[in-house]
Amino acid sequence: MKKPSSLQILKSLSMAAILLTVNNLYAQNTGVINTNLNVGATVLAQLKLTNNSDVQFGNLSATTPGHVFLSPTGSGHTNTGVSTSVGKFTVEGSTSGSVKVTWPANIVLNSSIGSNTLIYNLQVNGNGSDLASGSTILGTGGLGVAATADVTLVAGKYYLYVGGKVGGTAGSAANLNAQATGVYAGIANFRVEYN
């Protein structure tokens, strides 16, 4: 058997290199490229929002000479009835989790009689401890502004206190002026989620 010459070996290697190059070019021309994507998630303690008390302005006069204001701090109410209640929520979750709280600027309270309405502009305060008097206003606009606020849970809890004003128009509280009598009610939706 005759041994291949150096020239034949060189030709064979050149042919193999050409075939590999053509195959690589063909593979690149298909547009198929593979790479990896890392996927992760952090699971925190279940997030809970508990309604501890509802907002109650009490019995109001149909004509009130000043704004009806329920202070989220629990004191400094003006022109409210005697029996009032500040709204309160407890947020519970991860020990020191960062949570986004969202609430509406205002809602419409509907009368139990006829189609009369009353505007309620919300003010939301918050505190890392269960103390309304030490709470501070959340959000950037204060009264009657839809907002989100980032809060940090303290030992897995945070407290929201809700007050505000009734009367006037959305975003612009005013004195009650011959307000139609009736029992007014509405629902304000609060939302919490981890950051």
N, C-alpha and C positions, 0 to 999 in steps of 0.2 A: 504494500500500500504506500502510495506516494504521499509524502508530507506536504501540507500546504505551504506555499511560499509566504514570505513576509508580506509581499504585496497583496496576496489573496487574503491574508488575515487582516491587513489594514483596510482592504475594501469591505470585508465582512463587518468590521467594527464601525466603519463609516456608515454602512447601510443600517446597522442597528441604531446608531446615534440619530440618523435621519428619521427612522421609524418612531423612536421615542419622542423626538422633537415634534413630529407631526401629531402623534397621539396626545402630547401635552397641549399643543395648540388647539387640537380638536376639543379636548376636555375644557380648556379655558373658554372656548367659543360657545359652549353650551349655556353659560351664564349660571351654572350651579356652583355655589360657594357654600361651604359648611363652616359654621362657627358655633360657639357655645354661649349660652345666656345663663347667668347665675340667678337663682330665684330664692327669695327669703321672705320671712314674715315673723313679726314679733307678736306673740299672743299675750295680752294683758288680762287682768282680772275683769270679770263681767262688769260692764258699766251700767249703773242703775240711776234713775231719776225718780225720786219719790215726792209726791205732793203731800206736804205736811199740813198746809192750811190754804184756804182760798181767800181771795180779796173780797172784802166787804166794807163798803163805804158807810153803811148804816142808813138811817132814815134822814132824807134830805128835804129841804124846803124847795118847792117848785120855783121860787124866786130867791136866789142866794146872792147877796151883795158882793161876794168875792169868789175866787177860784176855790173849788172843792179839791183839796189835796190830801192824799194819804201818804205819809212819809214811810219809806221802806225801813227806816231806822227804828220805827215804832213810836216815835214821839215827834211833835211839831206838826201834827195834822191841823189843817185849817178847814173850817166850815163843813166838817163831816158830822155824821150822827154820833150818838154816844157809844153805841155798840159797833165797833169797827174791828177789822181783822186785816193784818198785812199778809199777803201771800208769802208762802215759804216752801222752798224745795230743798231736798238733800240730794247731792250728787255723790255717788259712791263708785269706787273703782280701784285701780292700781294705787299702791301706797303713795307715790309722788307723781302720778300720771298727769300729763298736760291735756286739758279738755277744752274743746270749743263749745260755747253755749250760744244758742241763737234764739231770738224772740222777735215778735212783731212790734212795730212802732205803735200801733193802735189797733183797736178792734171796735166793732159796732155792738152796742148792747141793745137788744130788742125788748120792747115792752110786752108784758103779758096781755095788754089791752090794745087793740088796734095795731097800727103799723108804725107807732112812734119809736124813735131811736135816740140813743145817747152815745156820744163818742167817749171812749176811754183811752187816754194816752198813757202808756206804760212808762214806769221808771224802775229799773232793776239794779239792786245793790248786791254785793257779794262779800263773803268773809270766809277765811279758812277755819275759823272757829264758830261755834254755834252761838253767835251774839249779834243780834240785829243792830244794836246801838253802835257797834264797832264796824259796821259794814260801810263800804264805799261804793260809789256809783260805778257801774260797769258800762262798757261801750264808750264810743267817742262823743255821742251827742246828748246823752242824758235823757230827759223827758221826751217821749213821743218820737223817738228815733229808732228805726229798726236797726238792730245791731247784732254783732257777734263779739264775744269776748273770750280771750284765752285765759283760762284759770288753771292753777296748779292745785291738785288735791293735797290736803295735809292729813297725813296718817290715813289716806284713802277716802277722805271726805271733803266736801266743800258745800257751803250753804248760800242759797239765793233768797233774797227778800224782795218782794214785789209790791210797789205802790203806784202812785201816779195821780192823774187828774181826770175828772169826768166833766163833760160840758164843752161847748165850743165845737170846733171842727177838727178833723184829722190833722195832727201836728200843730194845732193852735188852740190851746185850752182857753176857756172863757167862763165868765160867771153864768150860772143858770138863769135863764130869762123866760119866765112863764113856761117852764118845762111841763109837758103833759104828765099827769099822775100815772102811776103804775109801777109794777115790779119789773125792773130791767135786768137782763142777764145776757151773758155771752161767754165765749170760750177763747182763751189765749193759748196758743200752742208753743211750748218750749221744747227745744231739741238739744241734746248733748252728744258729742262724738269725740273720740280720741284724736289728738293731733298726730 
